[in-house]
Amino acid sequence: MRRLPPLSSLRAFEAAARHGSFKQAAAELAVTPTAVSHQIRFLEEYTGLVLFDRQVRRVVLTEAGAALYPVLRDGFNAFETVLRRLGAPQASRPVTISATNAFMAHWLAPRIADFRRQHPDIDLELHASDQLVELGGEQADLAIRYGRGPYPGMVAQPLFADRFAPLASPALRDADPADAGTPLIAFQWTREHPLNPTWPAWFAAAGLPWPARPGQLRFSDEGHAIQAALAGQGVALLSLELLAGELAAGRLVRLPGPAIPGHTYTLVSSAGHAPEPQVAAAQAWLRVQGAEMGRGQA
């Protein structure tokens, strides 16, 4: 006779450990955060161990919790895999991929035809948003995150690193960003970070003083800054990777000067369960596309 705590307390612990949040675990389990807290408190009393370090905005696994979590995660994954295999065949559901607006428009959408050729039987739903979405539930199966991580409770696969340089319409191919008469185009980063590629960072890399001059265009959205550059409204500091197609087609040109590093595009998925076959196929395709970008940078 096994002496085990109730399954509900183990499920609550596994979900909270995966999300790093009682609130997100509660949403997944369709209970209240208080109920999750009670279940985990019961498990701690049952085992005589402290499993979480409860901080202001998140919870962090203790050494004991970190030892217990992978055992439960792998066990629940194994349950799900076997039950899915034993169950009646079901119609394949669409794979939902989430990414930022600019990434979706300029990198992912132009490549979707290749995915369709390889996987004509898999339906895709593409979710474009600069706001983070929940994974492993109804919102998205996979997401392309832009930043430096970490991504707790997720399986993370770096795709490629980003680079930024001055880009402009061919009509402005002779423009000089350092010239006071050249309008500079910028956009507001969703999350402030000291290593964000910005015009002051580019001027520093070029060995030039940053001029606080009038006549600049600043957009709240990266996509609008791209459109302004395409329309010849000024010189924009933009991603060489996302706009490789526009550069190859001659719709934009790169101006002289250094390229500065951006952040990394990372493919993330929930670590809470084994991916369904169609999700695994989309993951593999995205990794191949990212690897090809990486080889192009070498």
Residue pairs with C-beta under 8 A, 6 or more apart in sequence:
4 10
5 42
5 43
5 46
5 47
6 39
6 42
8 39
9 39
9 40
9 42
9 43
9 46
10 43
10 72
11 29
11 39
11 76
12 25
12 29
12 31
12 35
12 36
12 39
12 40
12 43
13 39
13 40
13 43
13 51
13 65
13 68
13 69
13 72
14 69
14 72
14 73
14 76
14 272
15 24
15 25
15 28
15 29
15 36
15 272
16 22
16 25
16 36
16 40
16 52
16 59
17 51
17 52
17 61
17 65
17 68
17 69
17 72
17 73
17 153
18 25
18 69
18 73
18 153
18 270
18 271
18 272
19 25
19 28
19 153
20 58
20 59
20 60
20 152
20 153
21 58
21 59
22 33
22 36
22 37
22 40
22 59
23 33
24 134
25 33
25 36
26 32
26 33
26 35
26 36
27 134
27 137
28 136
28 137
28 272
29 36
40 51
40 52
43 51
44 50
44 51
47 64
49 62
49 64
49 65
50 62
50 64
50 65
51 61
51 62
51 64
51 65
51 68
52 59
52 60
52 61
52 62
52 65
53 59
53 60
53 61
53 62
61 69
73 271
73 272
76 272
76 273
77 272
77 273
77 274
80 273
80 274
81 274
84 276
92 121
92 122
92 123
92 276
92 277
92 278
93 123
93 276
93 278
94 122
94 123
94 124
94 125
95 122
95 123
95 124
95 125
95 141
95 142
95 278
95 279
95 281
95 282
96 124
96 125
96 126
96 127
96 139
96 140
96 141
96 142
97 108
97 124
97 125
97 126
97 127
97 140
97 141
97 142
97 143
97 144
97 282
97 286
98 127
98 128
98 129
98 133
98 135
98 139
98 140
98 142
98 143
98 144
99 107
99 108
99 126
99 127
99 128
99 143
99 144
100 128
100 129
100 130
100 144
100 146
100 222
101 128
101 129
101 130
101 221
101 222
101 223
102 222
102 223
102 226
102 239
102 242
103 144
103 146
103 242
103 265
104 126
104 128
105 128
105 223
106 226
106 242
106 243
106 245
106 246
107 241
107 242
108 126
108 144
109 126
110 245
111 289
112 124
112 126
114 285
114 289
115 122
115 124
115 282
115 285
118 285
119 278
119 281
119 282
119 285
122 278
122 281
122 282
124 282
127 133
127 139
127 140
130 190
130 221
131 190
132 143
132 145
133 139
133 140
133 143
134 140
135 141
135 142
135 143
135 154
135 268
135 269
135 270
136 269
136 270
136 272
136 273
141 269
141 275
141 276
141 279
141 282
142 267
142 268
142 269
142 279
142 282
142 283
142 286
143 267
143 268
143 269
144 159
144 265
144 266
144 267
144 268
144 286
145 151
145 156
145 265
145 266
145 268
146 162
146 263
146 264
146 265
146 266
147 191
147 193
147 263
147 264
147 266
148 193
148 195
148 263
148 264
149 156
149 266
150 156
151 266
151 268
153 270
153 271
153 272
154 268
154 269
154 270
154 271
155 268
155 269
155 270
155 271
156 266
156 267
156 268
157 266
157 267
157 268
157 283
157 287
157 290
158 264
158 265
158 266
158 267
158 290
159 264
159 265
159 266
159 267
159 286
159 287
159 289
159 290
159 291
159 293
159 294
160 241
160 264
160 265
160 290
160 293
160 294
160 297
161 261
161 262
161 263
161 264
161 265
161 294
161 297
162 197
162 239
162 240
162 241
162 242
162 261
162 262
162 263
162 264
162 265
163 239
163 240
163 241
163 259
163 260
163 261
163 262
163 297
164 197
164 202
164 237
164 238
164 239
164 240
164 259
164 260
164 261
164 262
165 202
165 237
165 238
165 240
165 254
165 255
165 257
165 258
165 259
165 260
166 177
166 202
166 235
166 236
166 237
166 254
166 255
166 257
167 229
167 235
167 236
167 237
167 238
167 240
167 243
167 247
167 252
167 253
167 254
167 255
168 175
168 229
168 232
168 234
168 235
168 236
168 252
168 253
168 255
169 229
169 230
169 231
169 232
169 251
169 252
169 253
170 250
170 251
170 252
170 253
171 232
172 182
172 232
172 234
172 235
172 253
173 253
173 255
175 182
175 235
175 255
176 182
176 255
177 184
177 199
177 202
177 203
177 235
177 255
177 257
178 203
178 206
178 208
178 211
180 211
180 213
182 234
182 235
183 215
183 216
183 217
183 233
183 234
183 235
184 199
184 215
184 216
184 217
184 234
184 235
184 236
184 237
185 216
185 217
185 218
185 219
185 225
185 228
185 229
185 233
185 234
185 235
185 236
185 237
186 198
186 199
186 216
186 217
186 218
186 219
186 225
186 236
186 237
187 218
187 219
187 220
187 221
187 222
187 224
187 225
188 218
188 219
188 220
188 221
189 196
189 198
193 263
195 261
195 263
196 262
196 263
197 237
197 260
197 261
197 262
198 237
199 210
199 237
200 210
201 260
202 237
202 257
202 258
202 260
203 209
203 210
203 211
204 210
205 258
205 260
206 257
206 258
216 234
217 225
217 228
217 233
217 234
219 225
219 228
225 236
225 238
226 236
226 238
226 243
228 234
228 236
229 235
229 236
229 238
229 252
230 246
230 251
230 252
235 255
238 252
239 262
240 247
240 254
240 259
241 265
241 293
241 297
243 252
244 296
246 252
247 253
247 254
265 290
267 283
267 286
267 287
267 290
269 275
269 279
269 283
275 283
